Amino acid sequence: MNAKPEYLALTLNIHKGFSASNLRYTLEALRVALRDSGCNLIFLQEVSGENSRYHQRIKGWPNTDQLEYLADSVWPHFAYGRNAARIY
């Protein structure tokens, strides 16, 4: 009998790494919480790409995009899908 794979999914709006009120930078705490969740499927909203302005202004802002930073060595497979585009 073949065992069926188990999936534990989580979805979260990370507000680009800030608290809901935009007063605190919380990306590192989110990273720890995601890892501790034990989920093997994680769907994130409001993930920021590389941002040199924030990197210079905010202590702890990652050198890479947030998705790569959050996945790091825990999740070897990750993908970014843009869901909105401005058309001028």
N, C-alpha and C positions, 0 to 999 in steps of 0.2 A: 504494500500500500504506500503510495507516494504522499508525503506530507505536503500540504498546501502552504505556500509562503504566507507569513503573517505581515500585514502592513498596518502601521500606526501612523496616521496622518495628522498634521497640524497646519492651520492657516493663521497668519498673523500679519497685521498691518504694522510695520516697524516705524512708520512716520519719519523715514530717512535717518533713523538713529536718534531721534529726539523724543522726549516725553510728549504726551498728547498736548500739553500746553506750550511746547517748544521752549521750555525753560531749562531743561537739563539734557545733556548729551548722554544717551543711555546705550549706545551700541555694544559696548563691552558686556554690560549686564544682560543684554538680549542674547549675545553670543553664548554666554554661560547657560542661560535658561534654555536656549534651543538645544544645546548639547546635553543638558541634564534631562530633557524631555523624553529621550529614548525613541523619538520618532524616526522613521526611515523615509518618510515623505513629508517634505515641508514646503508649503506654498506661502511666499511672502509678497506683500504689497508695499508700495512706496519705497523701493530699494533704490539707492542713489549709486550712480556710476562714479568714476573718478571725478573729484572736484578739488582742483588746486586751491580755490579760494577758501573752502572750508578746511583743507589740509593745513593751510597757513594760519588760520584763525582759531581752530578748535583743537585743543590738546587731545591726543588719542585718535584723531581721524586717521583711518588706514591709508597706507600708500597705494593700495589697490582699490578696485571697486568694492562696494559693501558685500555683494553676493560672494565674491571670492574670499573675502575676509571672514565672513560668517561660516562658509563651508570648510575652509582651511583644510586640514588633514582628516576631518571627521567624515565628510561626505565627498568622495572622489568624483561624483557625477553631479553636475549642477548646470542649469541653463537659465538664461535670461530671455524673457519674451516681452517685447514692448507692446503695450496694449493701447496706446494712444499716440497719435502724431498730430502735430500742427500742420495744417495745409494753408499756405498763403497764396 
